[in-house]
Amino acid sequence: MKEIIKSTIVDLGVPANIRGCEYLADAVVMALEDKELVEILTGRLYPRVAEKYGVTLGRVERSVCHAVQVARAIRSGS
């Protein structure tokens, strides 16, 4: 399931080689497994992703934000 989600994220314009893509794919998988996580992203979901990768919550937030910004820039042609 994760590879399908990651492929979809890449199709949306997020480069597969940036950390935020991997974090985002795992966050989606985790959210699908526990619907309550969607309601409280930074409170429970991002900390779980951070724990999985052994990184800080701030790193996950920045990486996911960066992934979204890169995808927007690519889609807009900037």
Sine and cosine of phi, psi and omega as CSV:
sin_phi,cos_phi,sin_psi,cos_psi,sin_omega,cos_omega
0.00,0.00,-0.64,0.76,-0.05,-1.00
-0.88,0.48,-0.65,0.76,-0.02,-1.00
-0.90,0.43,-0.58,0.81,0.05,-1.00
-0.91,0.41,-0.69,0.72,0.02,-1.00
-0.90,0.44,-0.72,0.70,-0.01,-1.00
-0.88,0.47,-0.66,0.75,0.04,-1.00
-0.87,0.49,-0.65,0.76,0.03,-1.00
-0.91,0.42,-0.67,0.74,0.02,-1.00
-0.89,0.46,-0.67,0.74,0.04,-1.00
-0.90,0.43,-0.66,0.75,0.04,-1.00
-0.87,0.49,-0.49,0.87,0.03,-1.00
-0.98,0.21,-0.12,0.99,0.09,-1.00
0.92,-0.40,0.01,1.00,0.03,-1.00
-0.99,0.11,0.85,-0.52,0.01,-1.00
-0.88,0.47,0.71,-0.71,-0.04,-1.00
-0.92,0.39,-0.33,0.94,-0.10,-1.00
-1.00,0.01,0.05,1.00,0.05,-1.00
-0.98,-0.21,0.53,-0.85,-0.07,-1.00
-0.83,0.55,-0.62,0.78,-0.05,-1.00
-0.85,0.53,-0.50,0.87,0.02,-1.00
-0.91,0.42,-0.73,0.69,0.01,-1.00
-0.91,0.42,-0.71,0.70,0.01,-1.00
-0.88,0.47,-0.68,0.73,-0.01,-1.00
-0.90,0.44,-0.67,0.75,0.03,-1.00
-0.88,0.47,-0.70,0.71,0.03,-1.00
-0.91,0.41,-0.61,0.79,0.02,-1.00
-0.89,0.46,-0.65,0.76,0.02,-1.00
-0.91,0.42,-0.71,0.71,0.03,-1.00
-0.86,0.51,-0.74,0.68,-0.01,-1.00
-0.88,0.47,-0.65,0.76,0.00,-1.00
-0.92,0.39,-0.59,0.81,0.05,-1.00
-0.92,0.39,-0.55,0.84,0.01,-1.00
-0.98,0.22,-0.46,0.89,-0.02,-1.00
-0.64,-0.77,1.00,-0.06,-0.11,-0.99
-0.85,0.53,-0.47,0.88,0.00,-1.00
-0.90,0.43,-0.41,0.91,-0.02,-1.00
-0.89,0.46,-0.53,0.85,-0.02,-1.00
-0.88,0.47,-0.58,0.81,-0.04,-1.00
-0.94,0.35,-0.42,0.91,-0.06,-1.00
-0.71,-0.70,0.92,0.39,-0.08,-1.00
-0.78,0.62,-0.87,0.49,-0.12,-0.99
-0.97,0.22,-0.30,0.96,-0.01,-1.00
-0.98,0.18,-0.58,0.81,-0.05,-1.00
-0.74,-0.67,-0.64,0.77,-0.10,-0.99
-0.95,0.32,-0.81,0.59,-0.01,-1.00
-0.87,0.49,-0.64,0.76,0.07,-1.00
-0.87,0.50,-0.58,0.81,0.04,-1.00
-0.92,0.39,-0.65,0.76,0.05,-1.00
-0.90,0.43,-0.70,0.72,0.00,-1.00
-0.87,0.50,-0.68,0.74,0.00,-1.00
-0.90,0.44,-0.66,0.75,-0.01,-1.00
-0.86,0.51,-0.63,0.78,-0.06,-1.00
-0.99,-0.13,-0.05,1.00,0.01,-1.00
0.92,0.38,0.59,0.81,0.01,-1.00
-0.83,-0.55,0.10,-0.99,-0.02,-1.00
-0.99,0.13,0.33,-0.94,0.08,-1.00
-0.86,0.52,-0.67,0.74,0.01,-1.00
-0.87,0.50,-0.62,0.78,0.02,-1.00
-0.89,0.45,-0.69,0.73,0.02,-1.00
-0.90,0.44,-0.74,0.67,-0.01,-1.00
-0.85,0.52,-0.73,0.68,-0.01,-1.00
-0.90,0.43,-0.67,0.74,-0.04,-1.00
-0.92,0.40,-0.66,0.75,0.03,-1.00
-0.92,0.39,-0.69,0.73,0.04,-1.00
-0.87,0.50,-0.70,0.71,0.02,-1.00
-0.87,0.48,-0.68,0.73,0.00,-1.00
-0.87,0.50,-0.68,0.73,0.01,-1.00
-0.92,0.39,-0.67,0.74,0.01,-1.00
-0.90,0.44,-0.66,0.75,0.02,-1.00
-0.90,0.44,-0.69,0.72,0.01,-1.00
-0.88,0.48,-0.68,0.73,0.04,-1.00
-0.88,0.47,-0.69,0.72,0.00,-1.00
-0.90,0.45,-0.67,0.74,0.01,-1.00
-0.90,0.43,-0.70,0.72,-0.03,-1.00
-0.93,0.38,-0.52,0.86,-0.01,-1.00
-1.00,0.04,-0.13,0.99,0.01,-1.00
0.99,0.13,0.23,0.97,-0.01,-1.00
-0.99,0.17,0.00,0.00,0.00,0.00
